[in-house]
Amino acid sequence: MDLYKVWRGLAEMSPALPKRLQILKEGVPSITKVMLLHDPTMGSTIGLEQAKSSASGLGLEILVDKVTDVDKLADIFAEALQQNVNGVAGLASPFINFNRKRLIDLWSQYRLPSIWEAVAYTRDGGLISYGPSFPKMYRRSAGYVAKILKGAKPRDLPVEQPTRFELAVNLKTAKILVLAMPPTLLGRADEVIG
């Protein structure tokens, strides 16, 4: 059954993860193996399947690491480095978002270029982010609430996918990692930090 047909409201699921991998590869062409952080409590594996199918076309190998315990994050990064991982990406999850500062510390410590779904990661020290404009999604959700308050049945409202995506690049982090971000990537960025 197609999840898009049964969910109602604003969906955060989108084809953004394959695009994030493409952007990470564009920004850091030497990347060959990406650690993909996945929170299995989220239930869906749609993002994982999308990532795996798009990665091979980019010349990337994906190593999926399940993250559920903040105390095991350092071990996950150490093991990934032993497996020659040279990039990090994460699937959206409350656990990953709540622990983003700890994750930023780890990928900084291990000097791994990273890409995430929200600009907050890039502002906090991550290298690149690409994902939906959350402020725009919040405003659109208010429209949904207004429709329901005016009598619309939630089951009759269509699922809406994000229409605005933001690209952010942190040049301070790029400098620490001794990376030169391509001018074409910087030219497309909605926000350049540093």
N, C-alpha and C positions, 0 to 999 in steps of 0.2 A: 504494500500500500504506500502510495506517495505521501510523504509527510507534508508536503506543501498543500495537499488537498484536504488534510484533516485539521491542520492548525488554523486558528483564526487570529487576526490581529497583525502586528508587525513582526516579521521574521528577521532574525539576525543571521540565519543561515544563508550563505551566498556562495558564489563561486570565487570568493576572494582569496582563499588559501592557495590554489594553484597560481593565481596572479602574484601573491606574496612571494612564493618560491621563485617565480620568474624575475621579480624585482630584486630579490636577494642575489640571485645569480648574475643579474645585470650589474648590480653594485659591486659585487665581489666575484668576478669571473673564475677565480681559482677554487671556489668552493666545489667540492665533489660529494661530500657526505653530510647530510643535515640531520641533526637530532630534532625530532618532532615531539614536543611535550604534549601529552594527551591525558586528560582527566577522565578516567573511565566511568566516574559517577555521573557524567553528563548523559550517558546512555547511547547517544547517536555515534555512529562511526562513519557518517557521510563524509566529513572532512578528511578522515584518514584515507578513505578510498579515492577521493578526489586528488589528494596529495600524492598518493602512490602512483596513480595513473599519469599525472602530469610530470612527475619528477624524472621518469626515465627519458622523456623527450627533451629534458633540459640537461641531461647528462649527470643527474643527481641520484644518489642512493639515499634512501630514507631509513633512519633508525628510529623506531617508535619507542618512546619511553613513557610508561604510565606514571603519573605523578598524583599521589594522594596523601603523602606525608611530608610535611615541611622538613622534618629531621633527616629525611633520606635524599633531599635534593642534592646535597654536596656529593654524595656517593654516586648519584645518577650522572652528574657532570664528570666526575673522575673516571667512571667506567666508559662514558662516551668518548672521552679523550683517548683512552687506551684503545678504542676501536677506530681511531683516526677520524673522528667527527671534526669537521671544521666550519660548522655553521649551526645555528639554532633557530627554530620557529616554534610557535605554540598555537594550539587550538584555543579558541575562546572558552573560558570557564571561570566561574567565580573564584575557585581555589587558586588558579594561576594568577588571576588579576589581584586577588588579595595579597599574594606573596610576590608581587612583581619586583619590589625593591630587593628582596632576597635573591630572586633570579637575576636581576641586574648585577648584583654583587658577584654572583657566581660566573656569569658569562664575561664579566670584566676580569675576574681573577684568572679565568682560563683563556682569556683573549679570543673569544669566539664571536664572530659577527652574528647579529641576530635581527629577526624581523617579527613584528607583532601586529595584532589587529587594531590597536588603539594608539592614538598619538600620545597618550599619557606615558606609555613605555618609552617612547623616544625622548620626551621631555625629562623623564627620570634617568636617562643615560643609555637607553638602548640605541642601536645603530639606525634602524629603519622601522617605520610602521606604515601599514597600508590597510585600511578598513573603512567601514561605514562611518559616516559623520554621526556620532552619537547625539550631539545637540539637535541635529535635524530629526533624528528618530524620536527623541523625546518630545519635540514639538508635534510631530505627526501622531504620537500616541495620545496627546491631549485631544486631537481631533477625533480619535476613536472614542475616547471617553465622552466627548460632547455628543457624538452620534448615539451612543448607548443611553445617555441621560435624556435624549430627545425621543427615545422609544425604539431605536433600532435593536434588533436581536443580534447578540454577538455572533451567533452561528451564521447569520446572513451577511456579515461583513467579510470581504475578501482578505486574503493574506497579502500583505504588501512587502515587497523586498526593498532593501536599501537602494536608493537611486544616486546617492552622493557618496563618493569614497574619497578619503584624504590620504595623501602621501606625505610623510615627514621624514627628514634625514637629520641626524645629529652629527655635525661636522667635528665637534669636540671629541666624540667617541671615535669617529673615523681617524682622527689624528692620533689618538691613543693607540689604536689598532694598526697604525701606519698604513692606512688605506686612502687611496685617492678616489673619491666618488666621481663617476663619469658626469661631465657637464650635461648630458642629455637627461640623466636621472634628476640632477639638481634643478634643471629647467622645468621639469614637470611637477616638482614638489610643491605642495600647498604651504609647507612650513619647512624652513631650514634653520636649524638651531646651531648657534656657535659661529 
